Amino acid sequence: MAELGDAFSAAGQGFVSMEAGRTANIVARHNAWIDEQDAEIAMNTARKNAALEQRKGARIRAEQAVRFGKGGVQADVGTPLQLAAQEAVLASLRGSEELRIGAFEARRRKQSAAMHRFRGKAAKKAGKIKFMAGLAEAGAIAQDSISGAMGMPTGGKRRSPKTEETNVLGGISL
């Protein structure tokens, strides 16, 4: 009768492992969704900051033109023109830098989302494998119990599924 209890225990452990893997997959998918939302926010923020830099550059160029005009300096030739062109280039560079930083952050977040999904799928598969191993162990224990009750030779002492707690995908314990 104790063997039957061991069989149910092995099957139960397998089911718990499968549910733990499924739960880990759900959590990983949720974390991936959050990372994707953060990536979108990073890109939108970068676009907004780039546009602000462009407007800031235009405002500075307009202020320069007004000041040159007040001083009686012709703004469309020589040094004033060079200053305006330089400010236009700097504003463009600042805007481009904002976009580059935003794209980098978005790419980092999307890679993190992909890694969350991969880990979730791996945990789910590991849980299913442990479930199958638990069922196999339960079947073997039940078969040995029935064979022993009928006076037939049994398969001998079986190894418990508890001895193999780590996943082959990086030693993740489930």
N, C-alpha and C positions, 0 to 999 in steps of 0.2 A: 504494500500500500504506500510505503514511503517513496518508492520509485515513481508512482503515479503523481505524487505531490511534486517530486523533482521535475517531472515532465511538464506539469502545469507551470511550475516556476520558470523553467527555461523558455517556455512559450510566452509567458508574461513578460520576462525580461526582453525578449525580442520585440514584443509589441511596444513596450516602453521606449526602446531604442528607435523604433520606427517613428513614433510620435515625437520624440525629441528631435530627430532629423527633420521631420516635417515642420515643426515649430521653428527650428533654426533657419529653415528655408524661408518661412514667412517673414521672420525678423530681418533676414538679409535682403529680401525683396523690398521691404519697407525702407531700410537704410539706403538701398540703391535709389529708390524713388526720391528720398530726401536729397541725396547727392545730386541727382539730375535737376531737381528744383534749384539747388544752390548754384549749379552751373549756369542755369538760365538767368538767375539773379545776377551773377557775376558779369555775364555778357551784357545784360541790360544796363547795369551800373557803369560798365566801361563805355558803352555807347553814349550814355548820358554825360559822363565826365568828358569824353572826347568832344561832344558838342559844346559843352561849357567852355572848354579850352579854346575852341574856334571862336565862340562869341567873345570871350575875353580878349583874344588877339585882335578881333575886329574893333572892339571898343578902344583898345590901346592905340591902334592905328588911327582911329577917328580923333582921339584926344591929341595925338601928335600933330595931325593935320590942322586942328583948331589952334593949337599953340604956335605952330609955325606961321599960320595965317595972321594971328595976333601980332607976332613979332615982325611981320612984313617979309618973311622968308618965303621964297617960291618953293612949294612943297612937291612939285612934280619933276624936279631935276636935282642932281647932285646928292649931297649928303642926306637931306630929308627923304629923298626917294629911296636911298640905300637903307636908311633906318626903317622905313615902312616895309620894305621888302624883307629885311632881316626879321622884323617882328612877325610877318606873315609866315615865314619859314619856321620860326620858333613855335608859333601857335600850332602849326601843322605837325611839327615834331612832338609837341606835348600831347596833342590829340592821338597821334599814332602810338605813342608810348602807353597811353591809357588803354587803347584797344588791344595792344600786345599783352599787357598785364592781365586784362580781362579774359582774353583768349587762353592764356596760359592757365589761369585759375579754373576756367570752364573745362579745359582739357583734363586737368588734374582731378576735378570732381567727377567727370565722366569715366575716367579710368578707375576711380575709387568705386563708382557704381557698378562697373563691370566686375570688379574684384568681389564686391559683396554678392553679386549674383552667382559667380562661380563658386564661392564658398558655400552659399546656400544650397546650390545643386549638389555639391560634393557631400554636404552634411545629410541631405535627403537621401542620396544614394547609399551612403554609409549606414543610415538607419534602416533602409530596406534590406541591405545585405545582412545586418545584424538580426533583423526580424527573421529572414530566411534561415540563418544559422540557428536561431533559437527554435524555430519549428523543426529543423532537422535534428537538433539535439533532443527535443521533446519526443519526436518520433522514435529516435534510437533508444531513448530511455524506456519508452512505452513498449517497444518491441522486446527489449531485454527483460522487462518485467513480465510480459506475457510468456516469453520463451522460458524464463525461469520458473514461472508458475506451472508450465506444462512439462517441466523436467527436461527441457532441451538446453543445449549449451548456449551461453550468452556471449555477446561480443566483448565482454571484459569491461574494465573500468573506462569510462568515457571522460574526456577532458571537458571541463565546464567552460561555457562561453565567456565567463567572467575573466578568464586568463588572458584574453585578447581584447583589451580595452582601447587600443590606439588604432586610429585610422591610418591606412597606408599613405594618405595624401598629406604628409607633413606632420604626422604624429598628433593630430587633433584628437583629443580625448572626448568621446561622446558618452 
